[in-house]
């Protein structure tokens, strides 16, 4: 009689695309990974149950420079790539993008005790699944969705109290993040929102202190810095990838925005004079 063949486990967890760890035990392979900025990153400062202080969670969206955070015994880091979002649920995915506020470097949420209690339960399940020999991508994705939905609900309490223009800033931020490579004219973004260019700039100046052009330029500079710091592409290739007319035009734009040439910035971040 033949021995039964073990069933092949499907949908295994990719540890290259998802991480959950205490900050103190977070592997250097993640912290120093050149693709760390491709992750959505959450740093959760947990308090003891008997303390009156509230938890806080710092959210860093992809392609931003992760900020150094103070360590603590109960600090947890959860990081994931975009594949771990349930993007078939478009409303949920949009809520996640709003939660991470893609035009900012970081967002910090203060977590009430009730939400903290729920997050602790989900965290326990996530940690157990992550440590399991047969950890599943589908289970982690589902648990991550529950974790993020608690944060979205927390964030929406504040969002509901914001004015219409503040909500429009979220829409503008999303549009810029999706279109900055190809669309650099105010008329495109104003048209998408059904408002005039003048009104678009009034809203952004009031809420962010920037015009739409300045917002697009800031996004371009951020992406240029990311590519210069982590990519093996030449500066000419990066200029092409970012849809500039040429290497010299890109170099002039970058220096005007940062005070450094692309070559000088590349040397600065590498710590090398060669």
N, C-alpha and C positions, 0 to 999 in steps of 0.2 A: 504494500500500500504506500502510495507516494505521500510524503509529508506535505502539508498545506503550504502554499507559497504565501509569504507575508504580503499583505496588500501594500502597494506603493502609496506613500502618503503624498497627497497633492496639496498645492498652495502652501509650501513651506515659507516661514518668515525669512526675509532677507535682512540680516544684521548690518548690511551695507546701507540700508535705507530707513532703518528704524532703530532708535536707541532709547532705553530708559535706564537711568542710573542715578545713584546719589552723586552730587557734584564732586565730592571728595574721591570717589572711586571711578569717576568718569575716565575712560581710557584715553591716553594721549593720542592714540590712533584716530580718535574722533576730533579732539580739541585742536589738533594740528593738521587735520586733513585739509588738503587744498580745496576740496569740494564741500567744506563745512557750510559755506554760504549758500548752498543749494537746498539746505534744510529749513523747514519751519522749526523754530526752536522755542521751547518753553522752559523757563527756569522758575521753579516753584519754591518759594521760601515758606516752609511750613513751621507753624508754632506748636508748642506743646499744648495739650488739651486743657491744662489748668491755667494757661495764660490768657490774659484779656486781649492781647495783641491779635490782630487779624493777619491771616495769610496774605501773601501777595504773589502774583505770577507775572513775570516779565516775558513778553512775547517779542521775538525777533523774526520778521518775515524773511523769505529767501532773498538772496542777493543784496543783503545789507551787512554791514560790518558788525558782527556780534560784539556787544560791549562786555568788558570785564565785569564780573559780578562778585560781590563778597561771598566767601564760602561760609557754610554753616553746617552744623551736624545734621539738620533736617532738610537741607536744600536738595531738591530733586531736579534733574534735567530730563526732559522728554523731547526728542527730536525726530522728525520724520520728513521724508520726501513726499512730493506731491502725489505719488502713486497711492499713498495711504489715505488720501481723501476720497470720500464717496462722491465723486463728481457727477455720477448719474443723477444724483439729487441736486439739481442746479441751485435751488434756493439755499440749501445747506452749504454748498460750496461757496456761494456768494457771501453768506453770513460769516464763513471762516475767513475769507479775504478781508471783509470789513473788520472782523475781530482783530486781525493782525495789522490792519491799517497800513497798506502796502507803501504809502508815501512817507512813512516815518521810519526812523531807525529801530525804535523799540516802543512798545506800549506796556504799561504796568497797570494791572488790575488789582484792586483791593478785594479780597474774598471774604464774604461774611461766613459766620460759623456754620450755618445750615449748608451752604454750598461746599464749604471745606469738608464737612462730614461726608457728603456724597462723593466728592473727589477722592477722598481717602479710600473709600470702598472700591471705586473704579481703579485707582492706582494699585491696590492690592491685587486685583484680578489681572491687570496688565503686567505687573511684575511677575506673577506666577506663570502667566502664559509665556512671557519672554524667556523665563528660565527653564521652561519645559523642553525636554529632549525633542518633542515633536511639535514645537511651537508653530502656530498657524497664522499665516498672513490674514486670513479672513476673520479669525477671532480677534486679532490685534486691531485690525481695521474697524471692526464693529465696536470694540471697547474704546478705541480712540475717538470714535464718533460720539459716543456717550459722554466722554470726558469733555470734548469740545462743545457739545450742546449745552452742558452746564455753564461753561464760560460764556457762550453766546447769549444764553438767557440772562446771565449776570450783567453782561455788557449792554443788553437791550433795555434794561431798566434805566440806565443812564441815557441811552440813545433816544428813547421815547421822549425824554425831557428836553432834547436838543431842538433847536429851531430848524426850519426847512433848509436854510442855507448851509447849516452844518452837515445836514444829510446829503446835500448836493456835493459837498466836498468829497464825500466818500465815493459818489458816482464818478466825479471828475478824476479822482485818484485811480480808480479802476480803469477808466478809459485811457488815461495816460500810460499806465503800466502795460496795457494790452496793445497800445498803438504807437508808442513813442518812436520806434524804429522808423516807421513809414510816414506817420502823420505829425507834422511839426507846426501846423498853422492853427491859429485860434479858431478860424472859421469851422474847421472840422469838429472840434469839441463843442463849440457853441451849437452847431447844427444837431449833434447827437443829443443834446439836452433840450433843444427847442427854445433856446434863449439867444440874446444878442451877444456879440463878442464883448461889448462894453459891460453888459451885466455879468458875464462870466468873469471878467477881470475884477469887477467890483466885489463879487463874492469871495474870490480867492485872496484879494488884498485884505479884505475884512477878516477872514478866518485864518489865513496862512501868512499874510504879509508878502505874497508873491503874485506875479501875474502868471497866466497860463504858459507863456514863453519861458519864464524863469523856472516854472515847475518842470517843463519838458527838458530844459537844459540841465537841471539838477539830476533828473533821472538818467540822462545821457552820460553825465559825468560819473555818476555812481556805477553805471554799467561799464564805462570805460576803465575806471579804477579797478573794478573786479577783474576784467579781462587782462589788464596790464599786470596785475598782481599774481594771477593764478594761471594764466594761459600761456602756452608756448607759441602762440601766434605772433607774428611780427607786428610792428606798429602799423605798417601799411595794410596788413590783413585785418587788423582790428578796425581800422578806419573804414575798410570795405564792409565788414560785418555790421557796423553801425550806420551804414548807408551815408557816409560823408562823400563829398565829391572827389576828394583825394587826400593823400597823406598830409600835404602841407596845410590844407584847410582844417583837417582834424587837429593837427598840432597847434595851429593858431587858436582854434576854439578851446582846446584843453588848457592852454596856457592862460588865456583870457579868464577862464572860469576858476582856475586853481592857483595861478601864479607859477606853475611849473610846466616844463615841456613834458610830453609823455616819456621821453627818455630819462629825464631827471626823476620823474615819479617812480619809474620802474627801478632805477638804482636805489632810490630812497627806501622802497619797501623791501628790496632784496638785501639791503645793507651792504651792497657791493659797489665799488667804484669802477668795476670793469664792465 
